[in-house]
Amino acid sequence: MAKRIITISREFGSGGRFIGEEVAKKLGIAYYDKNIINEIAEKSGLSPEYVQKNAELSPKKGLFAYAFAGRDITGKSVEDMVYEAQRKVILELVDKESCVIIGRNADYILKDRDDVLNVFIHGNMPEKTQRIMSLYNVEEKEAVKMMTDTDKRRMTNYNFYTDQKWGKASNYTLCLNSSQIGYDRCETIIVECVK
């Protein structure tokens, strides 16, 4: 079956978001990233600001914080409610149209579908560091810290909600190193794999 949904998981600084946006443009399909935050907020009853901060990233305290997070009467934490709302929004979007979805554990949420291409974009430390320094106008030390913190929080969230290991090749259809093959080639490979 032809792939009509592309999920892109990525390391911070690898250009995965940019690559996903360009792939969506080339294919003429919808692109979902931060633009689904309002829908997730509406479904969860939480503020868009809270969802933006917590929908894809674990609490800064890590996995231990998940285990002891405040819970409601059903045993769900606020993070669980955000994840469930995010899951519902993603399932509704893919039923509606072909699209590219950035992050948000979409590869796992859509694992039972056969029309999904799951991509993981990673990169080499020097290139990712340079990209973060120029995008966020920070020094090298701060760029490395941002990268480490963001990837650690993404990994904790992913590992907690999916029972899989974030970045493990077997979870994805394609794993591409944007530092070695470049953004244009990553985009071309993804577009070719969907046809």
Summary of the structure (lengths in Angstrom):
residues: 195
radius of gyration: 16.5
end to end distance: 9.9
largest distance: 49.8
contacts: 612
relative contact order: 0.22
helix: 58%
strand: 13%
